[in-house]
Amino acid sequence: MVLADDPLARVRIAGLSARERAIRVARKVGATRVTVVDEPAARGQLERARSAPLLVIRADQLVHTPLVQPMVGALPGDGAALAVDPESGAYAGAFVATGAAAVRAIAELAAGASDAAIAAGFADAARVPHGEPARAPIGTPAARRAAHRALYRILIKPQDNAITRYVYRPVSFPLTRLLVWTPITPNQISYLVAAIVALGCWVAAHASNRAALAGTAIVLAASYLDCCDGEVARVKLLSSRLGAWIDTVVDELSSVGYMVALGWHCHLAYGPGFFGAPPVDPWEVAIAASLVTYAGTIYCIYYNIVVAVGSANSQDYAGKFDVVPGAQPNTVRLRPAAVAIATPRELPPALRWLATYAPYVVRRDFISWGALVLAAVHWTHVAFALLVAGGAVTCVIVTVDHVRLRSLRRSLERKGFVVESP
């Protein structure tokens, strides 16, 4: 139940009214039916609502999923749980109730009582501190600006590396701030990214070095826009498993498509004579071999994240797993192992810097910029060679991890354990 009878419920933050944002929060945490109280007169009809458990969210503030997610997780069998401020312990504008407590809450809301008064009457309610960013006042222009800033902090992901954070996000954030005010959905952004990448690959697949440079620049521009689909989804609470998979498929096809386009450019620009007089065109052989290694890499990575990690994001790939007890007897589950790399404090600054930033050179966001630089100096053949070599090395690494993961699962099954799905 969303209480939106306050004029502040119509205030829009990042493209959504406080009312609509509260509705999406309720649905994100599993609400099967949402009743919205838009005006005080509507409260008299609330007694017809029958719902157990009952979630109530006040929409006179900006709310986000962490306001209610911990509270729903602590749902009592018969009683109530209140979302409270983690510092002051004050009621935060949302509660969940079951059984007699839910019936009582509906009756009191219908009679005109405020959610705060009802929450205060739950003497034995569990008080659950909310997460961050969970809520923010929106009563004044200054408060709304602060709410905007608090909301956009969720766009920094733990998986972001330094290149993403300092090279890509400063450009994608302003684009996202514009896109959230439009009806464009995250999936539509992904489709647009796919179209732009296809255009870039077509341009790059010509013999001209200028065409290769222009096509590479178009693909790089698409990678900036590619950041926006996830950002818009998180800000507007539109994240979905389908959207994650669309974004993932577009990313992988973009990588494969650009590799093929650059290889074909080299085939046209340099020809077999670049290598002397071979019986077959080495560029075509390299393209075919890379398609095989890329396909193997994609299979191994997505088997890993789907079957073992339970994700649709390749950044969640785990090379090693710990075996931990499952939820049921005689079951186990696989948990990604934390990889700790100890760096001696006395390591020279140059080596410390290299150890910190060298892993980034195999990331797609670095490769996109590296390919542009190499195309600018007419070293497209070097860029293609690096893509081919990187695909081969990555395929070997993930294949070894894949064999190890398969062996671990078979070993557990032979011992009589059931491996739970993530």
FENURDA-V763641 format. One record per residue. PSI is psi in radians with two decimals (NA if undefined). Layout:
# FENURDA-V763641
psi=PSI
psi=PSI
This chain:
# FENURDA-V763641
psi=2.17
psi=2.10
psi=1.77
psi=0.54
psi=0.14
psi=2.45
psi=-0.46
psi=-0.33
psi=-0.31
psi=-0.09
psi=2.32
psi=2.27
psi=2.13
psi=0.78
psi=-0.09
psi=2.42
psi=2.75
psi=-0.59
psi=-0.90
psi=-0.64
psi=-0.72
psi=-0.67
psi=-0.77
psi=-0.62
psi=-0.78
psi=-0.76
psi=-0.60
psi=-0.57
psi=0.13
psi=0.17
psi=2.26
psi=-0.38
psi=2.33
psi=2.14
psi=2.22
psi=2.21
psi=1.74
psi=-0.38
psi=2.68
psi=-0.60
psi=-0.41
psi=-0.27
psi=-0.50
psi=-0.30
psi=0.04
psi=-0.41
psi=-0.30
psi=-0.37
psi=2.26
psi=1.99
psi=2.34
psi=2.10
psi=2.88
psi=2.21
psi=2.25
psi=2.23
psi=2.25
psi=2.24
psi=0.57
psi=0.34
psi=2.85
psi=2.24
psi=2.67
psi=2.92
psi=-0.71
psi=-0.18
psi=-0.71
psi=-0.30
psi=-0.85
psi=-0.62
psi=-0.75
psi=-0.62
psi=-0.42
psi=0.42
psi=2.18
psi=2.79
psi=-0.64
psi=1.83
psi=-2.63
psi=2.73
psi=2.41
psi=2.42
psi=2.22
psi=2.74
psi=2.27
psi=-0.35
psi=-0.90
psi=-0.36
psi=0.12
psi=2.64
psi=2.36
psi=0.09
psi=0.35
psi=2.47
psi=2.83
psi=2.45
psi=2.62
psi=2.85
psi=-2.38
psi=-0.56
psi=-0.63
psi=-0.74
psi=-0.77
psi=-0.73
psi=-0.74
psi=-0.74
psi=-0.72
psi=-0.64
psi=-0.72
psi=-0.55
psi=-0.06
psi=0.08
psi=2.61
psi=2.76
psi=-0.57
psi=-0.70
psi=-0.70
psi=-0.77
psi=-0.68
psi=-0.46
psi=-0.19
psi=1.47
psi=-0.60
psi=0.27
psi=2.55
psi=2.37
psi=1.93
psi=2.01
psi=2.37
psi=2.88
psi=-2.89
psi=2.56
psi=2.21
psi=-0.68
psi=2.82
psi=2.46
psi=2.63
psi=0.42
psi=-0.37
psi=2.80
psi=-0.71
psi=-0.70
psi=-0.63
psi=-0.68
psi=-0.72
psi=-0.64
psi=-0.71
psi=-0.85
psi=-0.72
psi=-0.69
psi=-0.73
psi=-0.18
psi=-0.37
psi=-0.18
psi=-0.26
psi=1.94
psi=2.60
psi=-0.50
psi=-0.18
psi=2.26
psi=-3.12
psi=-0.64
psi=-0.79
psi=-0.78
psi=-0.66
psi=-0.21
psi=-0.73
psi=-0.86
psi=-0.67
psi=-0.40
psi=-0.72
psi=-0.56
psi=-0.89
psi=-0.65
psi=-0.74
psi=-0.70
psi=-0.49
psi=-0.75
psi=-0.53
psi=-0.34
psi=0.05
psi=2.89
psi=0.09
psi=2.27
psi=2.81
psi=-0.68
psi=-0.64
psi=-0.62
psi=-0.72
psi=-0.73
psi=-0.69
psi=-0.72
psi=-0.78
psi=-0.73
psi=-0.72
psi=-0.73
psi=-0.73
psi=-0.73
psi=-0.80
psi=-0.72
psi=-0.69
psi=-0.75
psi=-0.77
psi=-0.42
psi=0.38
psi=2.88
psi=-0.50
psi=2.42
psi=-0.61
psi=-0.70
psi=-0.73
psi=-0.72
psi=-0.79
psi=-0.76
psi=-0.70
psi=-0.71
psi=-0.67
psi=-0.75
psi=-0.69
psi=-0.74
psi=-0.67
psi=-0.58
psi=-0.50
psi=-0.79
psi=-0.52
psi=-0.48
psi=-0.45
psi=-0.51
psi=-0.78
psi=-0.63
psi=-0.79
psi=-0.70
psi=-0.72
psi=-0.68
psi=-0.70
psi=0.20
psi=0.80
psi=0.21
psi=2.43
psi=2.79
psi=-0.65
psi=-0.79
psi=-0.69
psi=-0.70
psi=-0.65
psi=-0.79
psi=-0.72
psi=-0.80
psi=-0.72
psi=-0.74
psi=-0.84
psi=-0.73
psi=-0.56
psi=-0.78
psi=-0.81
psi=-0.76
psi=-0.72
psi=-0.67
psi=-0.80
psi=-0.76
psi=-0.76
psi=-0.66
psi=-0.69
psi=-0.63
psi=-0.80
psi=-0.67
psi=-0.75
psi=-0.69
psi=-0.65
psi=-0.64
psi=2.99
psi=-0.44
psi=-0.29
psi=-0.46
psi=0.28
psi=-2.15
psi=1.17
psi=2.70
psi=-0.45
psi=2.82
psi=1.99
psi=-0.53
psi=-0.76
psi=-0.69
psi=-0.76
psi=-0.69
psi=-0.81
psi=-0.77
psi=-0.69
psi=-0.61
psi=-0.66
psi=-0.83
psi=-0.65
psi=-0.73
psi=-0.76
psi=-0.71
psi=-0.81
psi=-0.75
psi=-0.85
psi=-0.73
psi=-0.76
psi=-0.42
psi=-0.75
psi=-0.92
psi=-0.49
psi=-0.88
psi=-0.65
psi=-0.64
psi=-0.62
psi=0.83
psi=2.90
psi=0.26
psi=2.07
psi=-0.33
psi=-0.24
psi=0.14
psi=2.39
psi=2.25
psi=-0.52
psi=2.71
psi=2.57
psi=2.56
psi=2.13
psi=2.75
psi=2.53
psi=-3.05
psi=-0.44
psi=2.80
psi=2.51
psi=0.42
psi=2.68
psi=2.87
psi=2.78
psi=2.25
psi=2.24
psi=2.27
psi=2.40
psi=2.24
psi=2.01
psi=2.19
psi=1.95
psi=2.14
psi=2.06
psi=2.45
psi=-0.48
psi=0.09
psi=2.35
psi=2.58
psi=-0.69
psi=-0.76
psi=-0.60
psi=-0.72
psi=-0.74
psi=-0.72
psi=-0.52
psi=-0.73
psi=-0.25
psi=-0.68
psi=-0.35
psi=-0.36
psi=-0.26
psi=0.07
psi=2.60
psi=-0.64
psi=-0.56
psi=-0.71
psi=-0.65
psi=-0.77
psi=-0.68
psi=-0.72
psi=-0.65
psi=-0.76
psi=-0.78
psi=-0.64
psi=-0.60
psi=-0.51
psi=0.29
psi=0.56
psi=0.79
psi=-0.54
psi=-0.58
psi=-0.73
psi=-0.76
psi=-0.73
psi=-0.71
psi=-0.67
psi=-0.72
psi=-0.83
psi=-0.75
psi=-0.69
psi=-0.70
psi=-0.80
psi=-0.78
psi=-0.70
psi=-0.73
psi=-0.78
psi=-0.86
psi=-0.46
psi=-0.73
psi=-0.78
psi=-0.68
psi=-0.79
psi=-0.72
psi=-0.73
psi=-0.78
psi=-0.73
psi=-0.70
psi=-0.77
psi=-0.76
psi=-0.68
psi=-0.75
psi=-0.71
psi=-0.65
psi=-0.51
psi=-0.02
psi=0.12
psi=2.61
psi=2.16
psi=2.02
psi=2.58
psi=2.55
psi=NA
